[in-house]
């Protein structure tokens, strides 16, 4: 994605950009910020991230929970201070962009530490908010966790360490669910893994998942395929009781939801972008006449990149 930006930003277009505002850090936002600096030494670059960390090794998080990676600092790829020093980027963590004023080309940023708000102008705006884990209604117990960022990782590990967790329900048999099942078994806790499909890793051919299923069973994972979790109830002093679609109940100390994500599109909706039936940005809204509209109000880089990818 970022490679396409070079031909888009170089020349007159990049010279006209005095301030780039980026909403969101981690892989998309931090990479875009670094690339923008390489293309222009003069532009002011401001990156907003509502979390505390702007760049971290997502794939390593289950292994820190499982105590395979013991040094938490190894997961932090780039710190805000290092990015400021290396790229001269104005990094604002714990700050959430809560509004976009298209007419005046500015965003409303809220400091989550003290709730102060300020308007920040831009010449070019890049939206990189990522996605949020799916959490069905009724799954709101404090003992039901998701894994998206460092804060989630810390919360899961703290729960295991401090509450002496002995049995965990993992809901979902995709990448995150399998990695979490492995991590929890590394901590010598029992795992019940529930997957609605008749196989784990439902995006793969069934025969290719058989070795995975066998390894799960060899390592003591209680695999429940072809069923879902209908409801979860918190029982005082006893953890959780989950009722499955086949009527069976599973008692556990905590549960981890890994059933997919939804795109974070609240700002995109406010900006007037078309949202598709599945909840993501509609590709057709980026083509033809619409792309020229976005270019006028400063989303030139982001949407031209998407245009290149969507051809």
Residue pairs with C-beta under 8 A, 6 or more apart in sequence:
1 28
1 31
1 305
1 309
2 31
2 32
2 35
2 305
4 304
4 305
4 308
4 309
5 32
5 35
5 36
5 39
5 301
5 304
5 305
6 35
6 39
8 300
8 301
8 304
8 305
8 308
9 17
9 36
9 39
9 40
9 301
10 39
13 300
14 39
14 40
14 43
15 40
16 123
17 40
17 43
17 123
17 124
18 42
18 43
18 44
18 123
19 43
19 44
19 45
19 46
19 121
19 122
19 123
19 124
20 33
20 36
20 43
20 44
20 45
20 46
20 122
20 123
20 124
20 125
20 126
20 301
21 46
21 47
21 48
21 107
21 120
21 122
21 124
21 125
21 126
22 29
22 32
22 33
22 36
22 45
22 46
22 47
22 48
22 125
22 126
22 128
23 29
23 48
23 97
23 107
23 125
23 126
23 127
23 128
23 129
23 267
24 47
24 48
24 49
24 127
24 128
24 129
24 130
25 33
25 47
25 49
25 51
25 53
25 54
25 55
25 91
25 93
25 128
26 49
26 53
26 54
26 55
26 56
26 58
26 128
26 130
26 149
27 55
27 58
28 128
28 130
29 47
29 49
29 54
29 126
29 128
30 47
30 54
30 55
30 78
30 83
32 126
32 128
32 301
33 45
33 47
33 83
33 87
33 89
34 83
34 87
34 89
36 43
36 45
36 301
37 43
37 45
37 87
37 88
37 89
44 90
45 87
45 88
45 89
45 90
46 89
46 90
46 92
46 120
46 122
47 54
47 83
47 89
47 90
47 91
47 92
48 92
48 95
48 96
48 97
48 107
48 109
49 91
49 92
49 93
49 94
49 95
50 93
50 94
50 95
50 96
50 112
51 93
51 94
51 149
51 150
51 151
52 93
52 94
52 150
52 151
53 76
53 79
53 93
53 149
53 150
54 78
54 79
54 80
54 83
54 91
54 93
55 76
55 77
55 78
55 79
55 83
56 75
56 76
56 77
56 149
56 150
57 74
57 75
57 76
57 77
60 69
60 74
60 75
61 75
61 147
61 150
61 152
61 153
62 147
62 176
62 179
62 180
62 182
62 183
63 69
63 179
63 183
64 70
64 72
64 75
64 153
64 157
65 153
65 156
65 157
65 160
65 180
65 183
65 184
65 187
66 182
66 183
66 184
66 185
66 186
66 187
67 186
67 187
68 183
68 186
69 75
75 150
75 153
76 150
80 91
80 93
83 89
83 91
84 90
84 91
92 109
92 111
94 111
94 112
94 113
95 109
95 110
95 111
95 112
96 109
96 110
96 112
97 107
97 108
97 109
97 110
97 267
98 108
98 109
98 110
98 117
99 107
99 108
99 267
99 270
100 106
100 107
100 108
100 125
100 267
100 270
100 271
101 107
101 108
101 119
102 271
102 272
102 297
103 297
104 121
105 121
105 122
105 123
105 125
105 297
105 298
106 119
106 120
106 121
106 122
107 119
107 120
107 122
107 125
108 117
108 118
108 119
108 120
109 117
109 118
109 119
109 120
110 116
110 117
111 117
122 298
123 298
124 298
124 299
124 300
124 301
125 297
125 298
125 299
125 302
126 299
126 301
126 302
127 267
127 268
127 271
127 299
127 302
128 302
129 264
129 265
129 266
129 267
130 264
131 261
131 262
131 263
131 264
132 148
132 261
132 262
132 264
133 146
133 147
133 148
133 257
133 258
133 260
133 261
134 257
134 259
134 260
134 261
134 262
135 144
135 146
135 257
136 259
138 231
138 232
139 232
139 255
139 257
141 232
141 234
141 240
141 255
142 234
143 159
143 234
143 239
143 240
143 253
143 254
143 255
144 232
144 240
144 254
144 255
144 256
144 257
145 152
145 155
145 156
145 159
145 254
145 255
145 256
145 257
146 152
146 256
146 257
146 258
147 153
147 156
147 176
147 180
147 256
147 258
148 261
156 254
156 256
159 165
159 254
160 184
160 187
160 189
160 254
163 253
163 254
165 187
165 189
165 253
165 254
166 189
166 190
166 253
167 189
167 190
167 191
167 192
167 239
167 251
167 252
167 253
168 184
168 189
168 190
168 191
168 192
168 252
168 253
168 254
168 255
168 256
169 192
169 194
169 229
169 240
169 242
169 250
169 252
169 254
169 255
169 256
170 177
170 180
170 181
170 184
170 191
170 192
170 193
170 194
170 255
170 256
170 258
171 177
171 194
171 229
171 255
171 256
171 257
171 258
171 259
172 194
172 195
172 257
172 258
172 259
172 260
173 193
173 194
173 195
173 197
173 199
173 200
173 201
173 202
173 223
173 225
174 200
174 201
174 202
174 203
174 258
174 259
174 260
175 201
176 258
177 193
177 195
177 200
177 256
177 258
178 193
178 200
178 201
178 212
178 216
180 256
180 258
181 191
181 193
181 216
181 221
182 219
184 191
185 191
185 219
185 220
185 221
189 253
190 220
190 222
191 220
191 221
191 222
192 221
192 222
192 224
192 250
192 252
193 200
193 216
193 221
193 222
193 223
193 224
194 224
194 227
194 228
194 229
194 242
194 244
194 250
195 202
195 223
195 224
195 225
195 226
196 226
196 227
196 228
197 225
197 226
198 206
198 225
198 226
199 206
199 209
199 213
199 225
200 209
200 212
200 213
200 216
200 223
200 225
201 208
201 209
201 212
213 223
216 223
217 223
224 244
224 248
224 250
227 244
227 245
227 246
227 248
228 244
228 245
229 242
229 243
229 244
229 245
230 243
230 244
230 245
231 242
231 243
232 240
232 241
232 242
232 243
232 255
233 240
233 241
233 242
233 243
234 240
235 241
238 251
239 251
239 252
239 253
239 254
240 251
240 252
240 253
240 254
240 255
241 249
241 250
241 251
242 249
242 250
242 251
242 252
242 255
243 249
244 250
262 279
263 279
263 280
263 281
265 273
265 275
265 279
265 280
265 281
268 275
268 281
269 275
271 299
273 281
273 282
273 285
273 294
274 281
274 282
274 284
274 285
274 290
275 281
275 282
276 282
276 283
281 306
283 306
283 310
284 290
286 294
286 303
286 306
286 307
286 310
287 307
287 310
291 303
291 304
291 307
294 300
294 303
295 303
295 304
